[in-house]
């Protein structure tokens, strides 16, 4: 009997819906995913803003107040961690046999991994949007016209890191190994990206190294959108993000196609 393959769009939309639904149904994960950015926002942002101020601080932060700097950085940090860690769902699906069922479904693996990446990206965008809505109340200056651009930047940044996380999850055989690699890679990326540590007056070698971090372009574009401050032109940030998103989706699809499932 002939095997009928589901349409590419149907497979992508189904997997996208499935990933978002899984994220929202895991209440503990949803709650804890908001705890981290809000801790940074209120303890480090509000707590330090009272003592870290003055002309020197604004110069170090490219002209922004400390709270404006932290608000955007924490928003992008929330997007980054949620999208990157979502790659662990590939391992969980493999452990419980759900990945095997996905492989034998009438859908191409390229459509499956793209749908997973988009679903994880939308989940990260939900968290980023809620985080920024709260952070915006604490900011001194917000360019409201730049919010649509901020949402676009969050989407591109999410796709980049969701694809990266999915590729890593396809290569690693245990959640423990994934978490170890995740934190080993994620923390240096977070600090070198300029999300919570300013790079405007950093040494040349550090700023050069930060350009190798995909998150740098997302954070820079986000600040350019709502604060008008950036290290690089906005068009360059967006070009790099679009290029990386296309490249990493292709790479994750290739890695996912080669993934094996233990019987």
Secondary structure, 3 states (H helix, E strand, C coil): CCCCCCCHHHHHHHHHHHHHHHHHHCHHHHHHHHHHHHHHHHHHHHHHHCCCCCHHHHHHCCCCCHHHHHHHHHHHHHHHHHHHHCCHHHHHHHHCCHHHHHHCCCCCHHHHHHHHHHHHHHHHHHHHHHHHHHHHCCCCCCCHHHHHHHHHHHHHHHHHHHHHHHHHHHHCCCHHHHHHHHHHHHHHHHHHCCCCCCCCCCCHHHHHHHCCCHHHHHHHHHHHHHCCCCCCCHHHHHHHHHHHHHHHHHHHHHHHHCCCCCC
